[in-house]
Amino acid sequence: MLQVIAFFQDGCMACEEQDPINREVEAALQVHIESINPLKERKYIEEYDLRVTPTIIIIKDGKAVGRFEGVVHREQLEDAIRKYL
């Protein structure tokens, strides 16, 4: 099973830039990208060693197989997710 999580913070300019990219990737690949604010769900900070937002984690069969910190371009994100579909 494939899971993609996008971690963001309210008021984060880079997160606001990343969100429409995530929506485009969702539509193109027919995958769901779950958006989580780790400041509201703090367990994720330690679990995924979060240091910056935005951070996108690709999880395949319960194991993190891809990670992007900061804004990632659509093509790069699509390519990374496509490997695991």
N, C-alpha and C positions, 0 to 999 in steps of 0.2 A: 504494500500500500504506500502511496506517495502522499506526503503532506508538505505544504510550503507555508512557513510562518514569516510574516513581516512584522518586526518589532518597531514601534514608533513612539514618539512622545508628542503630547499636545504642544503646539507652538513651535515645533521643530521645522525650520524652513526646508531642510533637505528631505524630511519625511513628507512634507507637502508636495515636494517635487517628485518623490518616488511613487506616491499613491496612484496617480494616473497611469504611470508606466505599469504598475502592478495590475491595474484593471485591464489594460490593453493585452497583457500577457495572459491573463485569465480568459479573456474572450478568444484569443488566438489559439490557445492550447486546450481550452475547455477544462481547466483545472481551477480549483478554489485556492486562493491565497488568503490565509487567515491573518487578520490584523490584530495584534495584541499590544497594549500599552503595558510594558513591564513595570512601570511605576505603580500601576494599579494591581498588578498580579506579580508581586516581587519574587515568587518562587522561580520564575524564568530567568532572572538575572544570574543566579548562581548556576542553575541547571545548564544554561547555554553560554555561560561566561560572557555575558553581554557587557560591552564597554562603550559602545556608541549606538546612536540611532541615526538613520535607519540601519537595521541589520536584518538580513533575510537568511533564513535557514531552510535548506531542503533536506527532508527526512524521508528515507526509503526503508521500509520494514523496521521502523523504530530506531534507525541509526542515522545520525546527521552525516550526510554525504556531500553537502555543499554549503558554503557560507559566503555572504557578501556583506561587507561593512561599508556604510556610506551609500551614496546614490549609485545604482547599477543601471546601465543602459538596457533598453528592451531586448536587443539582439543577444546580448551576453546572458541575460536572465533566461530568455527562451531557450538558448542553446543548452544551458546548464540543466534546466528542467526536462527538456526533451530527452536527454540521455537516460532518464529514469522512468519515462512513460512506457 
